[in-house]
Amino acid sequence: MQYRKLGGSGLKVSEISLGSWLTYGGYVEKQNAVQAIEQAYDLGINFFDTANVYERGAAETLLGETLKSYKRDSYVLATKAFWPMGDGPNDRGLSRKHVIEQCNASLKRLGADYVDIFYCHRYDSETPLTETLRAIDDLIRSGKVLYAGVSEWTASQMADALSTADRYLLDRIVVSQPIYNMFERYIEKEVIPYGEKNGIGQVVFSPLAQGLLTGKYTALADIPSDSRAGKLEGMRSGITEEKLAKVRALSGIAGELEISTGQLALAWILRQSNVASALVGASRPEQVIENAKASGIELSADVLASIEAILK
């Protein structure tokens, strides 16, 4: 496993990281989830991502229980807050109240004294940016959070965050978590260029397009009923014949390189120096092993050109 610096910070994270959205606490059986986490750690993956809203805290609880077996300073732990955690008017968003309370609740579920990264899970237009950033800065100064991050914020929103932090001498955000894969490339226009210039690294989610870029779905009629796409209508609706045709062509390139289609997709993402880590999910240990092999794979200019020709 290879490691990269996270934005302008000194923190180093594994090129492949393990997430818990849709996998831990609900969709995947506990034993499989635990084995996937343990396998990841054994392979040198040191970066584990979760959020309060994933299965309403169950994902945090499972991840925390599993990681207790390892020294706390040997891994990087990230969680998030924004989405509703209750029915009350203050049970959502990025108000000082919600940020502080949710961080404390996450730490309790994780069984941890601190998280390395605390993300604002989305942008909150109803809360003053100064209020949110000062709340996170206070968490950092108290030792409960080490680094601030955002998820799915635009370059303009991140620019506002940095200027606000500098104006009030608050800790700057150092990491952004956007969606990024061969079919979702909007961050190439503004988010990545802004991150490169301003010390904000990208930790991208859905790098395999929720399994589509592994090549396991070959035709719309053949999607397994027990797969995530088979169980979740929202995922199934995002799979088209056009995308499947592109994946088949990509699989041809992967075959020539003697790597899997998923490894090709991950290596393609890691060609971006501003991407610190690709965040993958796993429902069983074998998937972790397969994805981890993408670390260190370098794609030639000719291969990248061939990929681009397919994706256009």
C-alpha positions, 0 to 999 in steps of 0.5 A: 500500500502506498500513501499520500499527503492529505492536501496541505497537511502533514497527514498521510493516508493510504491511496485506498481507503475504506468507507461504510456507506451502504455497507456497515450496520445494515446492508452487510452482515456484521461478520462480513463487515468486521472481516472486511475492516480487519482485512483492510488494516492488514493490507496497510489501509490506514484510512477509515471513513464513516458518518453519523447518518450511516444507518443512524450511527450503527456504522460508527458503532461497528467500525469503532468496535472493530478498530478497538483491536488496533493502536489508535495512532496507527489509523486515520478515522473520519466521520461527518455531520449535516444530515438529519439525525432526528425530527427536531428543527436542530437535529440537522445542518451545521449549526454550532449546536448540531456540529458539537452535539453530533461530534460528541455523539459520534465519538461515543459511538466510535469509542474514541477520544478524537477523530482525525477528520470531521467533515461538513457532510454538505453545505448549509446555506441556513447557518452562517459559515463563521458559526460552523467554522468556529464550532469545528475550530473549537473541536480542534482546539479541544482535541476532539478533531484534528483536521477539518473537511467538507463533502460535496462543496463547490470550489466557490464554497470552499473559497469562502470557507478559506477566506473566512477561516483566515479572517478569523484565524480559524483552522482551515479545511484541508480535505474535500470529499466529492464523488468522482469516477469515470462517469462523474467528473465534474470536479475536474473543472473547478474543485481539483484545480482549486484544491491543488492551489489551496492545499485541499486534498480530495478523498473521493467517494464512489470511485467504482460508480457503486460497483458498475466500474468493476465490470460485474454488471454485464447487461441490464437484464443480468443484474443479480437480485442479491447485488446492491444494484439489484436491491436498491432501485436508485442504483439500478436506475443509474445503470444504462446500456451506454455505460455498460458498453463503455465498461466492456471496452474498459475491461478490454484495456484492463485485460491487456494490462492484466489487471481487473476493471476495478483496479483500472478505474481506481488507478485512473482516479489516482492519476490525479495528484490532488486525489489523496485517496479513493474511498471504496466500500466492501461487503466481503474481504475479497473485495478489499484485497482486489481494490487494494492492489490498485495502489501503485499502479501507474497508467501510461499516457497511451493507456490514459488516451485510450480510456479517454476515447472510450469515456467521451 
